[in-house]
Amino acid sequence: MGQTAPVSAFLWITAASLAAWCWLLLCQGFFWRTDVRLPRRREPDAWPSVCVVVPARDEAAVLPASLPSLLAQEYPGRAEVFLVDDGSTDGTGELARALSERHGGLPLTVGSPGEPPAGWTGKLWAVRHGIALARARDPEYLLLTDADIAHAPDSLRELVAAAHGGGFDVVSQMARLRVESRWERLVVPAFVYFFAQLYPFRRIGRKGSRTAAAAGGCVLLRAGTAEKARIPDAIRHAVIDDVALARAVKGAGGHVWLGLADRVDSVRPYPRLRDLWRMVSRSAYAQLRHNPLLLLGTVAGLALVYLVPPAAVVAGAAAGTAPVAVLGASAWAVMAGTYVPMLRYYRLPPWSAPLLPYTAFLYLLMTVDSAVQHYRGRGAAWKGRTYARPDAVPDEG
């Protein structure tokens, strides 16, 4: 009787894990599918003007692989690039000017915003300065893109055509991240997979849906909507600025679209686990609104959904409890099956899909570490700057 109760409890826990995976498979906006790409494009009769805003802080290592791709955009209308050198110490601004002189293409303006005032996080102060420079040109659209993002020559044209054809105020593409090192191959596809699980792309693009998100590396934003939604001032405290931007746009009545990119790529390397760890832990607890109860729920949810299935297979096989092992194997199979499309998108072998529980465990540890750093008073960090905790930031109205 003493052994039966624990086995029965674990059986129910494993059954709950399988039920959770069946729900995720069918009822979470088919998040696991990777076919949400740029929507129907319709070229406008007259191509609107676009200003490209690139916030850059100590980006000399990646600019040679990214900035020329922006300058070389084959756009039929008027377009201009504004790179905001946000206090760089590695010659980012000088390098940008040199690349412009060498490659030609779209006009480039390099600006510098000075140190951000209290209450501005991450790159948003630089984005604000870039938008202010761009508004002097009175553009119809703003393309907000990171300094590590390389664009295909027709990227801007396709984005504008998609926004025009679908009537979108935001068209955002999640750039394909680098997967060259062993740790990148293990962690990066899961990062996009988990993001899509939290913010199913199909729901984001649906009118009337409350789900809102964008990918900060590539956001085409209607300039009038940016002004109406008070971007970026309204989201100046946000650590996860791309999600906050999409929420602000939807809150102002705008229409948002997000999908996976085909030819928009991040050139930033994350060769070591600590590089990826820093990328995730920087904002993981902010995603949970710095709420301890949400943290506990997230840890429990990750354990139930991702760690219980392999544990059930091992425990069930070791104890000779077939129902536990079968339920665990079934949940693990559904998990791996939903991960295969993302691996294929990243051109990685599908046989690595069963390793997802191990990667999820790493993300669990990164999330806990993010909370630990928060309560140690270190706040969020970006490019060598550490920001105060949200409850310590004064509201500037």
Secondary structure as GFF3:
##gff-version 3
##sequence-region A 1 397
A	DSSP	alpha_helix	4	27	.	.	.	ID=ss1
A	DSSP	beta_strand	50	56	.	.	.	ID=ss2
A	DSSP	alpha_helix	63	71	.	.	.	ID=ss3
A	DSSP	beta_strand	79	85	.	.	.	ID=ss4
A	DSSP	alpha_helix	92	103	.	.	.	ID=ss5
A	DSSP	beta_strand	108	111	.	.	.	ID=ss6
A	DSSP	alpha_helix	124	135	.	.	.	ID=ss7
A	DSSP	beta_strand	141	145	.	.	.	ID=ss8
A	DSSP	beta_strand	149	151	.	.	.	ID=ss9
A	DSSP	alpha_helix	155	166	.	.	.	ID=ss10
A	DSSP	beta_strand	170	176	.	.	.	ID=ss11
A	DSSP	alpha_helix	182	198	.	.	.	ID=ss12
A	DSSP	alpha_helix	201	204	.	.	.	ID=ss13
A	DSSP	beta_strand	218	222	.	.	.	ID=ss14
A	DSSP	alpha_helix	223	228	.	.	.	ID=ss15
A	DSSP	three_ten_helix	233	235	.	.	.	ID=ss16
A	DSSP	alpha_helix	241	251	.	.	.	ID=ss17
A	DSSP	beta_strand	256	266	.	.	.	ID=ss18
A	DSSP	alpha_helix	273	281	.	.	.	ID=ss19
A	DSSP	alpha_helix	284	287	.	.	.	ID=ss20
A	DSSP	alpha_helix	292	302	.	.	.	ID=ss21
A	DSSP	pi_helix	303	307	.	.	.	ID=ss22
A	DSSP	alpha_helix	308	319	.	.	.	ID=ss23
A	DSSP	alpha_helix	322	345	.	.	.	ID=ss24
A	DSSP	three_ten_helix	350	355	.	.	.	ID=ss25
A	DSSP	alpha_helix	356	375	.	.	.	ID=ss26
A	DSSP	beta_strand	381	382	.	.	.	ID=ss27
A	DSSP	beta_strand	385	386	.	.	.	ID=ss28
A	DSSP	three_ten_helix	390	392	.	.	.	ID=ss29
###
